[in-house]
Every structure is written in structure tokens, then in C-alpha cells.
Amino acid sequence: MDNIIEVNNLSFGYGEKFILKDVSFSVRRGDFLGIIGANGSGKSTLMKLMLKILTPLSGNIKMFGQNIEDIKSWNKISYISQKLNFFNSSFPTTVEEVVEANLFSQIGLFKRPKKCHKEMVYQILEKVGMEGYRKILIGNLSGGELQRVFIAKALINNPEILFLDESTVGIDAKSEETVYSLLTDLNRNHGLTIILITHDIFQISHIANRIICLGKNGLLEQDLKNGMTEDILKEIYGQSLIDFKDKRWD
Ligand SMILES: Nc1ncnc2c1ncn2[C@@H]1O[C@H](COP(=O)(O)OP(=O)(O)OP(=O)(O)O)[C@@H](O)[C@H]1O
């Protein structure tokens, strides 16, 4: 069993307010993990703990077999945050420049990108179907196109795990579909491990092989056998569209 992430008995609170209690789960290499749950149940908090943006009260997280406190280089991980929705797209920069910015460790600060860097940017934009937009100002892109550019930016350093926090919020259904099929392709055909927070339980039921649900009182609701999860989904979303048969629950 090749666990790429192990979350063990994780608890966290903001001040007096407990958010997560004794949460444990694992992610295998190549998994597509969906994190669902009610507003305020702690999904973003959980992701921030996994990214070491926050520190747990108790419990621990291992990534690539190492405690995350000991990880020095985070270049195997990329994160697209909820904040993308507030990104200032009127900033006068092109698609190519946005993606290139993540190559600064290779290019060097204040240096001009070489032909090989331009080629890398082209290839990654091609992967997300945005190669024809290289010279376009990001302010002129649609929400879905901007989304794909940010995925390209996240992929340029060849990460092994991609974290996305509700990244399709605010884009139309067709663009959303394109982003989901891109993520599915990256996961199934390129072996990228993906962890996605979403409220779209219909989409996630089709693309994820593993789903965890944060329920009331900061507990992880993943006990399908006694029907708890389906009840909780009905309570949170008013429906339970997910077919759990082929999902991994360990
Ligand atoms: N920095 C903070 N300080 C205090 N409370 C916070 C902070 N960040 C989040 N919270 C609170 O912690 C709870 C969990 O927030 P979190 O953003 O993790 O939930 P979420 O499940 O991602 O919610 P949503 O689905 O609405 O995005 C919420 O009640 C939120 O108000």
C-alpha cells in the first residue's frame, strides 16, 4: 500500500472553537480524493493543515512518508486556493507571464526566461488547452479559461499532488465541465494525485475514487456501512446523489 498522505488523529480549533476532532484518513498515490461537507465544517481548515499553513492542536500528518514539520522542499505539491475567486484579473499581465512566474526558481529572479522555459510554458498551456492564449491579457479571459491557466501554473513544476479548494466556484457549467475533465485526465492518465474540496457532489461522485465528508462537530463521516453518510448528505445537500459502491473508504 503506497500512502502518499497519512492524517492521524488530527484535531484543530480556532481559539476556543473546535473545528476538527480526531480526524484520520489516508490518501494513496494516484487517488482522486473529494472532500465534501457543510459550510463551515472545516474542509479548508483541513487542507491548510495538510499544507502546513496551520498547525494542529494534536495528531500528525505524514506526506511522502515524512512528518510534514520535517519537509523542507514543497515542490512536489501545488495548491490552488479559494482565493483565486478574488484574484485581481485586471492586472496587466499575459497568460504566459502568469504561468512563467512559477518558474522563477529555475529562471532566477530578475532574469529573462530562456527558450527552454518558454517551451515548458507552451507545453503546459497545451496540456490545459490554452496554448493559443499565451499573449492574451488575463483580464480578457473568461472564468473557466482563467481557471485552466491557474491549473497550468500549478502544474508547471511537475507536482505529485495537486490540492484544489473549491476552484470551480463562480464559473459556468460548460467551463466547469472542461476543468473537471482536465482534472480527470491528469489523474487517470498522468498519475497526478488530486485532492479537491467541493460542494458539487454530483461531479465528485463521478471523478473521485475516494470521498470524505466532514460532518457535524468536526468528525469525519465516512462510515457508509451503517448508512450514516447518505443521511448526512441528505441533511447537508438535500440529496444523496453519490453512488458509493466503487469508492474506497479505508
Ligand atoms: N482564521 C480563522 N479564525 C477563526 N475562525 C475561522 C478562521 N478560519 C475559519 N474559521 C471558522 O472555522 C470554521 C471552518 O472554516 P472552513 O473555512 O475550514 O470551513 P469550510 O468547510 O471550508 O467552509 P465552506 O464550505 O463554507 O468554504 C468556520 O466556522 C469558519 O468561520
PDBQT file of the ligand as one rigid body, heavy atoms in Angstrom, charges set to zero:
ROOT
HETATM    1  N1  LIG A 301      -8.790  32.303  10.796  1.00  0.00    +0.000 N 
HETATM    2  C1  LIG A 301      -9.925  31.921  11.397  1.00  0.00    +0.000 A 
HETATM    3  N2  LIG A 301     -10.203  32.344  12.652  1.00  0.00    +0.000 NA
HETATM    4  C2  LIG A 301     -11.331  31.957  13.288  1.00  0.00    +0.000 A 
HETATM    5  N3  LIG A 301     -12.261  31.144  12.745  1.00  0.00    +0.000 NA
HETATM    6  C3  LIG A 301     -12.040  30.704  11.482  1.00  0.00    +0.000 A 
HETATM    7  C4  LIG A 301     -10.870  31.072  10.761  1.00  0.00    +0.000 A 
HETATM    8  N4  LIG A 301     -10.907  30.477   9.542  1.00  0.00    +0.000 NA
HETATM    9  C5  LIG A 301     -12.063  29.773   9.522  1.00  0.00    +0.000 A 
HETATM   10  N5  LIG A 301     -12.738  29.915  10.686  1.00  0.00    +0.000 N 
HETATM   11  C6  LIG A 301     -14.011  29.268  11.034  1.00  0.00    +0.000 C 
HETATM   12  O1  LIG A 301     -13.786  27.882  11.102  1.00  0.00    +0.000 OA
HETATM   13  C7  LIG A 301     -14.889  27.158  10.557  1.00  0.00    +0.000 C 
HETATM   14  C8  LIG A 301     -14.386  26.244   9.447  1.00  0.00    +0.000 C 
HETATM   15  O2  LIG A 301     -13.970  27.039   8.357  1.00  0.00    +0.000 OA
HETATM   16  P1  LIG A 301     -13.519  26.409   6.975  1.00  0.00    +0.000 P 
HETATM   17  O3  LIG A 301     -13.236  27.544   6.059  1.00  0.00    +0.000 OA
HETATM   18  O4  LIG A 301     -12.463  25.412   7.204  1.00  0.00    +0.000 OA
HETATM   19  O5  LIG A 301     -14.851  25.658   6.557  1.00  0.00    +0.000 OA
HETATM   20  P2  LIG A 301     -15.268  25.035   5.148  1.00  0.00    +0.000 P 
HETATM   21  O6  LIG A 301     -15.840  23.673   5.438  1.00  0.00    +0.000 OA
HETATM   22  O7  LIG A 301     -14.150  25.087   4.185  1.00  0.00    +0.000 OA
HETATM   23  O8  LIG A 301     -16.447  26.016   4.730  1.00  0.00    +0.000 OA
HETATM   24  P3  LIG A 301     -17.035  26.443   3.291  1.00  0.00    +0.000 P 
HETATM   25  O9  LIG A 301     -17.684  25.237   2.698  1.00  0.00    +0.000 OA
HETATM   26  O10 LIG A 301     -18.053  27.478   3.683  1.00  0.00    +0.000 OA
HETATM   27  O11 LIG A 301     -15.913  27.010   2.472  1.00  0.00    +0.000 OA
HETATM   28  C9  LIG A 301     -15.888  28.213  10.115  1.00  0.00    +0.000 C 
HETATM   29  O12 LIG A 301     -16.856  28.353  11.119  1.00  0.00    +0.000 OA
HETATM   30  C10 LIG A 301     -15.078  29.466   9.967  1.00  0.00    +0.000 C 
HETATM   31  O13 LIG A 301     -15.841  30.621  10.239  1.00  0.00    +0.000 OA
ENDROOT
TORSDOF 0
